[in-house]
């Protein structure tokens, strides 16, 4: 379950919220009752090219054109 705090509460407890996010916790800061942002730790280290080789696989259909209905959604047209 996420820790949810308002902006005012987060200002008071920022150090604790940062520590919680660094430890893997889910921290959400809200404007009033509406969630606004999620606090996440910065990834450490450099990305390793090819790190997912042999783990992630896709077949040639990956390169096929999208169906028209999906293409419209990607272009922000429709629901």
PDB file of N, CA, C and O in Angstrom:
ATOM      1  N   UNK A   1       0.843  -1.180   0.000  1.00  0.00           N
ATOM      2  CA  UNK A   1       0.000   0.000   0.000  1.00  0.00           C
ATOM      3  C   UNK A   1       0.886   1.240   0.000  1.00  0.00           C
ATOM      4  O   UNK A   1       1.902   1.291   0.694  1.00  0.00           O
ATOM      5  N   UNK A   2       0.496   2.224  -0.776  1.00  0.00           N
ATOM      6  CA  UNK A   2       1.278   3.449  -0.920  1.00  0.00           C
ATOM      7  C   UNK A   2       1.117   4.361   0.286  1.00  0.00           C
ATOM      8  O   UNK A   2       0.049   4.433   0.893  1.00  0.00           O
ATOM      9  N   UNK A   3       2.199   5.055   0.619  1.00  0.00           N
ATOM     10  CA  UNK A   3       2.135   6.144   1.580  1.00  0.00           C
ATOM     11  C   UNK A   3       1.682   7.362   0.797  1.00  0.00           C
ATOM     12  O   UNK A   3       2.353   7.769  -0.151  1.00  0.00           O
ATOM     13  N   UNK A   4       0.541   7.960   1.180  1.00  0.00           N
ATOM     14  CA  UNK A   4       0.016   9.128   0.490  1.00  0.00           C
ATOM     15  C   UNK A   4       0.008  10.298   1.464  1.00  0.00           C
ATOM     16  O   UNK A   4      -0.551  10.204   2.556  1.00  0.00           O
ATOM     17  N   UNK A   5       0.634  11.404   1.059  1.00  0.00           N
ATOM     18  CA  UNK A   5       0.669  12.608   1.892  1.00  0.00           C
ATOM     19  C   UNK A   5       0.371  13.815   1.034  1.00  0.00           C
ATOM     20  O   UNK A   5       0.657  13.826  -0.163  1.00  0.00           O
ATOM     21  N   UNK A   6      -0.202  14.828   1.647  1.00  0.00           N
ATOM     22  CA  UNK A   6      -0.403  16.089   0.948  1.00  0.00           C
ATOM     23  C   UNK A   6       0.943  16.789   0.813  1.00  0.00           C
ATOM     24  O   UNK A   6       1.920  16.396   1.450  1.00  0.00           O
ATOM     25  N   UNK A   7       0.991  17.815  -0.010  1.00  0.00           N
ATOM     26  CA  UNK A   7       2.219  18.580  -0.205  1.00  0.00           C
ATOM     27  C   UNK A   7       2.699  19.145   1.126  1.00  0.00           C
ATOM     28  O   UNK A   7       3.888  19.086   1.437  1.00  0.00           O
ATOM     29  N   UNK A   8       1.782  19.687   1.903  1.00  0.00           N
ATOM     30  CA  UNK A   8       2.154  20.270   3.204  1.00  0.00           C
ATOM     31  C   UNK A   8       2.762  19.214   4.125  1.00  0.00           C
ATOM     32  O   UNK A   8       3.777  19.472   4.773  1.00  0.00           O
ATOM     33  N   UNK A   9       2.156  18.029   4.191  1.00  0.00           N
ATOM     34  CA  UNK A   9       2.697  16.951   5.026  1.00  0.00           C
ATOM     35  C   UNK A   9       4.059  16.497   4.500  1.00  0.00           C
ATOM     36  O   UNK A   9       4.979  16.230   5.273  1.00  0.00           O
ATOM     37  N   UNK A  10       4.171  16.413   3.172  1.00  0.00           N
ATOM     38  CA  UNK A  10       5.421  15.949   2.568  1.00  0.00           C
ATOM     39  C   UNK A  10       6.575  16.899   2.873  1.00  0.00           C
ATOM     40  O   UNK A  10       7.708  16.456   3.059  1.00  0.00           O
ATOM     41  N   UNK A  11       6.298  18.196   2.927  1.00  0.00           N
ATOM     42  CA  UNK A  11       7.346  19.166   3.268  1.00  0.00           C
ATOM     43  C   UNK A  11       7.902  18.878   4.653  1.00  0.00           C
ATOM     44  O   UNK A  11       9.108  18.979   4.879  1.00  0.00           O
ATOM     45  N   UNK A  12       7.031  18.524   5.568  1.00  0.00           N
ATOM     46  CA  UNK A  12       7.440  18.249   6.941  1.00  0.00           C
ATOM     47  C   UNK A  12       8.212  16.939   7.053  1.00  0.00           C
ATOM     48  O   UNK A  12       9.125  16.826   7.871  1.00  0.00           O
ATOM     49  N   UNK A  13       7.854  15.949   6.237  1.00  0.00           N
ATOM     50  CA  UNK A  13       8.412  14.593   6.363  1.00  0.00           C
ATOM     51  C   UNK A  13       9.259  14.182   5.156  1.00  0.00           C
ATOM     52  O   UNK A  13       9.406  12.990   4.886  1.00  0.00           O
ATOM     53  N   UNK A  14       9.815  15.153   4.429  1.00  0.00           N
ATOM     54  CA  UNK A  14      10.508  14.842   3.180  1.00  0.00           C
ATOM     55  C   UNK A  14      11.651  13.847   3.354  1.00  0.00           C
ATOM     56  O   UNK A  14      11.773  12.920   2.553  1.00  0.00           O
ATOM     57  N   UNK A  15      12.483  14.009   4.365  1.00  0.00           N
ATOM     58  CA  UNK A  15      13.610  13.085   4.559  1.00  0.00           C
ATOM     59  C   UNK A  15      13.125  11.657   4.755  1.00  0.00           C
ATOM     60  O   UNK A  15      13.702  10.720   4.202  1.00  0.00           O
ATOM     61  N   UNK A  16      12.071  11.488   5.538  1.00  0.00           N
ATOM     62  CA  UNK A  16      11.518  10.152   5.778  1.00  0.00           C
ATOM     63  C   UNK A  16      10.930   9.577   4.497  1.00  0.00           C
ATOM     64  O   UNK A  16      11.095   8.388   4.225  1.00  0.00           O
ATOM     65  N   UNK A  17      10.244  10.402   3.704  1.00  0.00           N
ATOM     66  CA  UNK A  17       9.656   9.930   2.455  1.00  0.00           C
ATOM     67  C   UNK A  17      10.728   9.521   1.452  1.00  0.00           C
ATOM     68  O   UNK A  17      10.576   8.521   0.749  1.00  0.00           O
ATOM     69  N   UNK A  18      11.808  10.288   1.385  1.00  0.00           N
ATOM     70  CA  UNK A  18      12.918   9.924   0.496  1.00  0.00           C
ATOM     71  C   UNK A  18      13.510   8.579   0.906  1.00  0.00           C
ATOM     72  O   UNK A  18      13.757   7.724   0.056  1.00  0.00           O
ATOM     73  N   UNK A  19      13.737   8.391   2.195  1.00  0.00           N
ATOM     74  CA  UNK A  19      14.284   7.118   2.688  1.00  0.00           C
ATOM     75  C   UNK A  19      13.341   5.964   2.359  1.00  0.00           C
ATOM     76  O   UNK A  19      13.785   4.880   1.981  1.00  0.00           O
ATOM     77  N   UNK A  20      12.045   6.200   2.503  1.00  0.00           N
ATOM     78  CA  UNK A  20      11.061   5.155   2.205  1.00  0.00           C
ATOM     79  C   UNK A  20      11.088   4.790   0.723  1.00  0.00           C
ATOM     80  O   UNK A  20      11.044   3.609   0.377  1.00  0.00           O
ATOM     81  N   UNK A  21      11.159   5.794  -0.158  1.00  0.00           N
ATOM     82  CA  UNK A  21      11.225   5.528  -1.598  1.00  0.00           C
ATOM     83  C   UNK A  21      12.514   4.795  -1.965  1.00  0.00           C
ATOM     84  O   UNK A  21      12.495   3.869  -2.776  1.00  0.00           O
ATOM     85  N   UNK A  22      13.634   5.210  -1.365  1.00  0.00           N
ATOM     86  CA  UNK A  22      14.914   4.538  -1.634  1.00  0.00           C
ATOM     87  C   UNK A  22      14.890   3.082  -1.200  1.00  0.00           C
ATOM     88  O   UNK A  22      15.578   2.245  -1.784  1.00  0.00           O
ATOM     89  N   UNK A  23      14.101   2.777  -0.178  1.00  0.00           N
ATOM     90  CA  UNK A  23      13.994   1.401   0.315  1.00  0.00           C
ATOM     91  C   UNK A  23      12.986   0.580  -0.482  1.00  0.00           C
ATOM     92  O   UNK A  23      12.739  -0.585  -0.167  1.00  0.00           O
ATOM     93  N   UNK A  24      12.402   1.193  -1.521  1.00  0.00           N
ATOM     94  CA  UNK A  24      11.466   0.452  -2.367  1.00  0.00           C
ATOM     95  C   UNK A  24      10.009   0.724  -2.068  1.00  0.00           C
ATOM     96  O   UNK A  24       9.132   0.118  -2.684  1.00  0.00           O
ATOM     97  N   UNK A  25       9.727   1.624  -1.136  1.00  0.00           N
ATOM     98  CA  UNK A  25       8.345   1.941  -0.800  1.00  0.00           C
ATOM     99  C   UNK A  25       7.675   2.777  -1.866  1.00  0.00           C
ATOM    100  O   UNK A  25       8.335   3.445  -2.662  1.00  0.00           O
ATOM    101  N   UNK A  26       6.366   2.735  -1.872  1.00  0.00           N
ATOM    102  CA  UNK A  26       5.561   3.502  -2.818  1.00  0.00           C
ATOM    103  C   UNK A  26       5.105   4.774  -2.123  1.00  0.00           C
ATOM    104  O   UNK A  26       4.314   4.713  -1.182  1.00  0.00           O
ATOM    105  N   UNK A  27       5.590   5.922  -2.570  1.00  0.00           N
ATOM    106  CA  UNK A  27       5.296   7.207  -1.941  1.00  0.00           C
ATOM    107  C   UNK A  27       4.595   8.110  -2.951  1.00  0.00           C
ATOM    108  O   UNK A  27       5.125   8.375  -4.030  1.00  0.00           O
ATOM    109  N   UNK A  28       3.396   8.580  -2.593  1.00  0.00           N
ATOM    110  CA  UNK A  28       2.602   9.440  -3.462  1.00  0.00           C
ATOM    111  C   UNK A  28       2.351  10.757  -2.739  1.00  0.00           C
ATOM    112  O   UNK A  28       1.983  10.768  -1.564  1.00  0.00           O
ATOM    113  N   UNK A  29       2.550  11.867  -3.446  1.00  0.00           N
ATOM    114  CA  UNK A  29       2.272  13.188  -2.891  1.00  0.00           C
ATOM    115  C   UNK A  29       1.055  13.733  -3.616  1.00  0.00           C
ATOM    116  O   UNK A  29       0.984  13.724  -4.845  1.00  0.00           O
ATOM    117  N   UNK A  30       0.094  14.211  -2.827  1.00  0.00           N
ATOM    118  CA  UNK A  30      -1.187  14.655  -3.374  1.00  0.00           C
ATOM    119  C   UNK A  30      -1.389  16.151  -3.177  1.00  0.00           C
ATOM    120  O   UNK A  30      -0.886  16.746  -2.225  1.00  0.00           O
ATOM    121  N   UNK A  31      -2.127  16.732  -4.090  1.00  0.00           N
ATOM    122  CA  UNK A  31      -2.612  18.113  -3.930  1.00  0.00           C
ATOM    123  C   UNK A  31      -4.035  17.965  -3.415  1.00  0.00           C
ATOM    124  O   UNK A  31      -4.949  17.613  -4.160  1.00  0.00           O
ATOM    125  N   UNK A  32      -4.205  18.238  -2.136  1.00  0.00           N
ATOM    126  CA  UNK A  32      -5.502  17.976  -1.513  1.00  0.00           C
ATOM    127  C   UNK A  32      -5.737  16.484  -1.487  1.00  0.00           C
ATOM    128  O   UNK A  32      -4.927  15.735  -0.941  1.00  0.00           O
ATOM    129  N   UNK A  33      -6.839  16.042  -2.074  1.00  0.00           N
ATOM    130  CA  UNK A  33      -7.139  14.605  -2.089  1.00  0.00           C
ATOM    131  C   UNK A  33      -6.777  13.949  -3.424  1.00  0.00           C
ATOM    132  O   UNK A  33      -6.992  12.751  -3.604  1.00  0.00           O
ATOM    133  N   UNK A  34      -6.225  14.736  -4.366  1.00  0.00           N
ATOM    134  CA  UNK A  34      -5.910  14.208  -5.694  1.00  0.00           C
ATOM    135  C   UNK A  34      -4.413  13.886  -5.811  1.00  0.00           C
ATOM    136  O   UNK A  34      -3.584  14.789  -5.699  1.00  0.00           O
ATOM    137  N   UNK A  35      -4.051  12.596  -6.037  1.00  0.00           N
ATOM    138  CA  UNK A  35      -2.646  12.228  -6.202  1.00  0.00           C
ATOM    139  C   UNK A  35      -2.016  13.036  -7.338  1.00  0.00           C
ATOM    140  O   UNK A  35      -2.609  13.182  -8.407  1.00  0.00           O
ATOM    141  N   UNK A  36      -0.803  13.562  -7.097  1.00  0.00           N
ATOM    142  CA  UNK A  36      -0.142  14.401  -8.098  1.00  0.00           C
ATOM    143  C   UNK A  36       1.150  13.788  -8.618  1.00  0.00           C
ATOM    144  O   UNK A  36       1.381  13.769  -9.827  1.00  0.00           O
ATOM    145  N   UNK A  37       2.001  13.282  -7.717  1.00  0.00           N
ATOM    146  CA  UNK A  37       3.292  12.729  -8.140  1.00  0.00           C
ATOM    147  C   UNK A  37       3.639  11.495  -7.308  1.00  0.00           C
ATOM    148  O   UNK A  37       3.120  11.288  -6.211  1.00  0.00           O
ATOM    149  N   UNK A  38       4.530  10.690  -7.869  1.00  0.00           N
ATOM    150  CA  UNK A  38       5.054   9.520  -7.158  1.00  0.00           C
ATOM    151  C   UNK A  38       6.547   9.742  -6.970  1.00  0.00           C
ATOM    152  O   UNK A  38       7.245  10.133  -7.906  1.00  0.00           O
ATOM    153  N   UNK A  39       7.031   9.495  -5.770  1.00  0.00           N
ATOM    154  CA  UNK A  39       8.448   9.648  -5.452  1.00  0.00           C
ATOM    155  C   UNK A  39       9.146   8.319  -5.721  1.00  0.00           C
ATOM    156  O   UNK A  39       8.778   7.288  -5.158  1.00  0.00           O
ATOM    157  N   UNK A  40      10.156   8.356  -6.588  1.00  0.00           N
ATOM    158  CA  UNK A  40      10.886   7.128  -6.930  1.00  0.00           C
ATOM    159  C   UNK A  40      12.383   7.387  -6.838  1.00  0.00           C
ATOM    160  O   UNK A  40      12.831   8.508  -7.080  1.00  0.00           O
ATOM    161  N   UNK A  41      13.163   6.363  -6.489  1.00  0.00           N
ATOM    162  CA  UNK A  41      14.618   6.561  -6.407  1.00  0.00           C
ATOM    163  C   UNK A  41      15.239   6.663  -7.801  1.00  0.00           C
ATOM    164  O   UNK A  41      14.706   6.132  -8.775  1.00  0.00           O
ATOM    165  N   UNK A  42      16.360   7.348  -7.872  1.00  0.00           N
ATOM    166  CA  UNK A  42      17.120   7.444  -9.114  1.00  0.00           C
ATOM    167  C   UNK A  42      17.867   6.127  -9.296  1.00  0.00           C
ATOM    168  O   UNK A  42      18.455   5.603  -8.350  1.00  0.00           O
ATOM    169  N   UNK A  43      17.841   5.597 -10.516  1.00  0.00           N
ATOM    170  CA  UNK A  43      18.559   4.355 -10.784  1.00  0.00           C
ATOM    171  C   UNK A  43      20.051   4.621 -10.680  1.00  0.00           C
ATOM    172  O   UNK A  43      20.557   5.626 -11.181  1.00  0.00           O
ATOM    173  N   UNK A  44      20.742   3.708 -10.025  1.00  0.00           N
ATOM    174  CA  UNK A  44      22.188   3.863  -9.858  1.00  0.00           C
ATOM    175  C   UNK A  44      22.918   2.994 -10.864  1.00  0.00           C
ATOM    176  O   UNK A  44      22.445   1.923 -11.244  1.00  0.00           O
ATOM    177  N   UNK A  45      24.056   3.464 -11.280  1.00  0.00           N
ATOM    178  CA  UNK A  45      24.862   2.706 -12.230  1.00  0.00           C
ATOM    179  C   UNK A  45      24.512   3.057 -13.660  1.00  0.00           C
ATOM    180  O   UNK A  45      23.536   3.759 -13.926  1.00  0.00           O
ATOM    181  N   UNK A  46      25.313   2.565 -14.562  1.00  0.00           N
ATOM    182  CA  UNK A  46      25.102   2.825 -15.975  1.00  0.00           C
ATOM    183  C   UNK A  46      24.308   1.681 -16.584  1.00  0.00           C
ATOM    184  O   UNK A  46      24.462   0.530 -16.175  1.00  0.00           O
ATOM    185  N   UNK A  47      23.455   1.990 -17.561  1.00  0.00           N
ATOM    186  CA  UNK A  47      22.748   0.918 -18.254  1.00  0.00           C
ATOM    187  C   UNK A  47      23.754   0.015 -18.975  1.00  0.00           C
ATOM    188  O   UNK A  47      24.772   0.486 -19.481  1.00  0.00           O
ATOM    189  N   UNK A  48      23.462  -1.255 -19.012  1.00  0.00           N
ATOM    190  CA  UNK A  48      24.343  -2.213 -19.676  1.00  0.00           C
ATOM    191  C   UNK A  48      23.680  -2.647 -20.974  1.00  0.00           C
ATOM    192  O   UNK A  48      22.641  -3.307 -20.965  1.00  0.00           O
ATOM    193  N   UNK A  49      24.301  -2.266 -22.099  1.00  0.00           N
ATOM    194  CA  UNK A  49      23.761  -2.639 -23.399  1.00  0.00           C
ATOM    195  C   UNK A  49      23.744  -4.160 -23.524  1.00  0.00           C
ATOM    196  O   UNK A  49      24.753  -4.824 -23.284  1.00  0.00           O
ATOM    197  N   UNK A  50      22.595  -4.698 -23.899  1.00  0.00           N
ATOM    198  CA  UNK A  50      22.470  -6.134 -24.085  1.00  0.00           C
ATOM    199  C   UNK A  50      22.172  -6.895 -22.806  1.00  0.00           C
ATOM    200  O   UNK A  50      22.222  -8.125 -22.801  1.00  0.00           O
ATOM    201  N   UNK A  51      21.864  -6.196 -21.721  1.00  0.00           N
ATOM    202  CA  UNK A  51      21.633  -6.865 -20.445  1.00  0.00           C
ATOM    203  C   UNK A  51      20.434  -7.817 -20.488  1.00  0.00           C
ATOM    204  O   UNK A  51      20.378  -8.768 -19.710  1.00  0.00           O
ATOM    205  N   UNK A  52      19.480  -7.575 -21.381  1.00  0.00           N
ATOM    206  CA  UNK A  52      18.295  -8.427 -21.463  1.00  0.00           C
ATOM    207  C   UNK A  52      18.386  -9.464 -22.588  1.00  0.00           C
ATOM    208  O   UNK A  52      17.410 -10.151 -22.886  1.00  0.00           O
ATOM    209  N   UNK A  53      19.560  -9.570 -23.206  1.00  0.00           N
ATOM    210  CA  UNK A  53      19.734 -10.538 -24.285  1.00  0.00           C
ATOM    211  C   UNK A  53      19.445 -11.942 -23.771  1.00  0.00           C
ATOM    212  O   UNK A  53      19.990 -12.369 -22.754  1.00  0.00           O
ATOM    213  N   UNK A  54      18.588 -12.647 -24.483  1.00  0.00           N
ATOM    214  CA  UNK A  54      18.220 -13.997 -24.088  1.00  0.00           C
ATOM    215  C   UNK A  54      17.075 -14.038 -23.075  1.00  0.00           C
ATOM    216  O   UNK A  54      16.534 -15.107 -22.792  1.00  0.00           O
ATOM    217  N   UNK A  55      16.708 -12.883 -22.531  1.00  0.00           N
ATOM    218  CA  UNK A  55      15.613 -12.822 -21.556  1.00  0.00           C
ATOM    219  C   UNK A  55      14.343 -12.323 -22.231  1.00  0.00           C
ATOM    220  O   UNK A  55      13.266 -12.893 -22.052  1.00  0.00           O
ATOM    221  N   UNK A  56      14.481 -11.250 -23.013  1.00  0.00           N
ATOM    222  CA  UNK A  56      13.347 -10.677 -23.724  1.00  0.00           C
ATOM    223  C   UNK A  56      13.398 -11.165 -25.161  1.00  0.00           C
ATOM    224  O   UNK A  56      14.422 -11.049 -25.835  1.00  0.00           O
ATOM    225  N   UNK A  57      12.283 -11.711 -25.619  1.00  0.00           N
ATOM    226  CA  UNK A  57      12.237 -12.241 -26.981  1.00  0.00           C
ATOM    227  C   UNK A  57      10.988 -11.738 -27.680  1.00  0.00           C
ATOM    228  O   UNK A  57       9.955 -11.532 -27.044  1.00  0.00           O
ATOM    229  N   UNK A  58      11.082 -11.542 -28.979  1.00  0.00           N
ATOM    230  CA  UNK A  58       9.925 -11.222 -29.795  1.00  0.00           C
ATOM    231  C   UNK A  58      10.133 -11.831 -31.165  1.00  0.00           C
ATOM    232  O   UNK A  58      11.261 -12.046 -31.609  1.00  0.00           O
ATOM    233  N   UNK A  59       9.014 -12.106 -31.825  1.00  0.00           N
ATOM    234  CA  UNK A  59       9.135 -12.709 -33.145  1.00  0.00           C
ATOM    235  C   UNK A  59       9.022 -11.622 -34.214  1.00  0.00           C
ATOM    236  O   UNK A  59       8.886 -10.441 -33.894  1.00  0.00           O
ATOM    237  N   UNK A  60       9.076 -12.019 -35.454  1.00  0.00           N
ATOM    238  CA  UNK A  60       9.064 -11.060 -36.566  1.00  0.00           C
ATOM    239  C   UNK A  60       7.770 -10.264 -36.644  1.00  0.00           C
ATOM    240  O   UNK A  60       7.753  -9.197 -37.258  1.00  0.00           O
ATOM    241  N   UNK A  61       6.681 -10.747 -36.042  1.00  0.00           N
ATOM    242  CA  UNK A  61       5.420 -10.000 -36.089  1.00  0.00           C
ATOM    243  C   UNK A  61       5.531  -8.671 -35.325  1.00  0.00           C
ATOM    244  O   UNK A  61       4.675  -7.798 -35.469  1.00  0.00           O
ATOM    245  N   UNK A  62       6.579  -8.524 -34.519  1.00  0.00           N
ATOM    246  CA  UNK A  62       6.818  -7.269 -33.813  1.00  0.00           C
ATOM    247  C   UNK A  62       6.865  -6.097 -34.794  1.00  0.00           C
ATOM    248  O   UNK A  62       6.433  -4.991 -34.468  1.00  0.00           O
ATOM    249  N   UNK A  63       7.388  -6.344 -35.989  1.00  0.00           N
ATOM    250  CA  UNK A  63       7.568  -5.284 -36.990  1.00  0.00           C
ATOM    251  C   UNK A  63       6.341  -5.061 -37.861  1.00  0.00           C
ATOM    252  O   UNK A  63       6.331  -4.151 -38.689  1.00  0.00           O
ATOM    253  N   UNK A  64       5.304  -5.880 -37.686  1.00  0.00           N
ATOM    254  CA  UNK A  64       4.083  -5.723 -38.480  1.00  0.00           C
ATOM    255  C   UNK A  64       3.394  -4.398 -38.147  1.00  0.00           C
ATOM    256  O   UNK A  64       3.447  -3.948 -37.003  1.00  0.00           O
ATOM    257  N   UNK A  65       2.750  -3.771 -39.131  1.00  0.00           N
ATOM    258  CA  UNK A  65       2.009  -2.544 -38.849  1.00  0.00           C
ATOM    259  C   UNK A  65       0.895  -2.820 -37.836  1.00  0.00           C
ATOM    260  O   UNK A  65       0.329  -3.912 -37.791  1.00  0.00           O
ATOM    261  N   UNK A  66       0.600  -1.808 -37.031  1.00  0.00           N
ATOM    262  CA  UNK A  66      -0.484  -1.946 -36.056  1.00  0.00           C
ATOM    263  C   UNK A  66      -1.830  -1.963 -36.772  1.00  0.00           C
ATOM    264  O   UNK A  66      -1.992  -1.336 -37.819  1.00  0.00           O
ATOM    265  N   UNK A  67      -2.803  -2.689 -36.199  1.00  0.00           N
ATOM    266  CA  UNK A  67      -4.159  -2.613 -36.747  1.00  0.00           C
ATOM    267  C   UNK A  67      -4.668  -1.168 -36.626  1.00  0.00           C
ATOM    268  O   UNK A  67      -4.243  -0.434 -35.734  1.00  0.00           O
ATOM    269  N   UNK A  68      -5.565  -0.769 -37.509  1.00  0.00           N
ATOM    270  CA  UNK A  68      -6.047   0.613 -37.550  1.00  0.00           C
ATOM    271  C   UNK A  68      -6.592   1.093 -36.211  1.00  0.00           C
ATOM    272  O   UNK A  68      -6.328   2.229 -35.818  1.00  0.00           O
ATOM    273  N   UNK A  69      -7.361   0.238 -35.486  1.00  0.00           N
ATOM    274  CA  UNK A  69      -7.941   0.675 -34.208  1.00  0.00           C
ATOM    275  C   UNK A  69      -6.851   0.961 -33.171  1.00  0.00           C
ATOM    276  O   UNK A  69      -6.965   1.924 -32.413  1.00  0.00           O
ATOM    277  N   UNK A  70      -5.808   0.146 -33.128  1.00  0.00           N
ATOM    278  CA  UNK A  70      -4.708   0.387 -32.192  1.00  0.00           C
ATOM    279  C   UNK A  70      -3.896   1.614 -32.608  1.00  0.00           C
ATOM    280  O   UNK A  70      -3.461   2.385 -31.753  1.00  0.00           O
ATOM    281  N   UNK A  71      -3.693   1.796 -33.898  1.00  0.00           N
ATOM    282  CA  UNK A  71      -2.952   2.943 -34.395  1.00  0.00           C
ATOM    283  C   UNK A  71      -3.662   4.244 -34.022  1.00  0.00           C
ATOM    284  O   UNK A  71      -3.017   5.219 -33.636  1.00  0.00           O
ATOM    285  N   UNK A  72      -4.988   4.257 -34.137  1.00  0.00           N
ATOM    286  CA  UNK A  72      -5.755   5.448 -33.744  1.00  0.00           C
ATOM    287  C   UNK A  72      -5.555   5.753 -32.267  1.00  0.00           C
ATOM    288  O   UNK A  72      -5.423   6.919 -31.894  1.00  0.00           O
ATOM    289  N   UNK A  73      -5.529   4.715 -31.406  1.00  0.00           N
ATOM    290  CA  UNK A  73      -5.325   4.925 -29.969  1.00  0.00           C
ATOM    291  C   UNK A  73      -3.937   5.487 -29.705  1.00  0.00           C
ATOM    292  O   UNK A  73      -3.793   6.401 -28.893  1.00  0.00           O
ATOM    293  N   UNK A  74      -2.908   4.965 -30.372  1.00  0.00           N
ATOM    294  CA  UNK A  74      -1.544   5.464 -30.193  1.00  0.00           C
ATOM    295  C   UNK A  74      -1.437   6.920 -30.610  1.00  0.00           C
ATOM    296  O   UNK A  74      -0.635   7.673 -30.057  1.00  0.00           O
ATOM    297  N   UNK A  75      -2.246   7.316 -31.586  1.00  0.00           N
ATOM    298  CA  UNK A  75      -2.243   8.695 -32.069  1.00  0.00           C
ATOM    299  C   UNK A  75      -3.182   9.597 -31.279  1.00  0.00           C
ATOM    300  O   UNK A  75      -3.379  10.759 -31.636  1.00  0.00           O
ATOM    301  N   UNK A  76      -3.764   9.060 -30.199  1.00  0.00           N
ATOM    302  CA  UNK A  76      -4.621   9.866 -29.341  1.00  0.00           C
ATOM    303  C   UNK A  76      -6.007  10.107 -29.911  1.00  0.00           C
ATOM    304  O   UNK A  76      -6.698  11.041 -29.503  1.00  0.00           O
ATOM    305  N   UNK A  77      -6.405   9.285 -30.833  1.00  0.00           N
ATOM    306  CA  UNK A  77      -7.720   9.417 -31.451  1.00  0.00           C
ATOM    307  C   UNK A  77      -8.662   8.360 -30.896  1.00  0.00           C
ATOM    308  O   UNK A  77      -8.432   7.169 -31.106  1.00  0.00           O
ATOM    309  N   UNK A  78      -9.702   8.757 -30.202  1.00  0.00           N
ATOM    310  CA  UNK A  78     -10.659   7.803 -29.659  1.00  0.00           C
ATOM    311  C   UNK A  78     -10.288   7.360 -28.265  1.00  0.00           C
ATOM    312  O   UNK A  78      -9.338   7.878 -27.678  1.00  0.00           O
ATOM    313  N   UNK A  79     -11.029   6.404 -27.727  1.00  0.00           N
ATOM    314  CA  UNK A  79     -10.828   5.929 -26.335  1.00  0.00           C
ATOM    315  C   UNK A  79      -9.963   4.717 -26.333  1.00  0.00           C
ATOM    316  O   UNK A  79      -9.674   4.166 -25.270  1.00  0.00           O
TER     317      UNK A  79
END
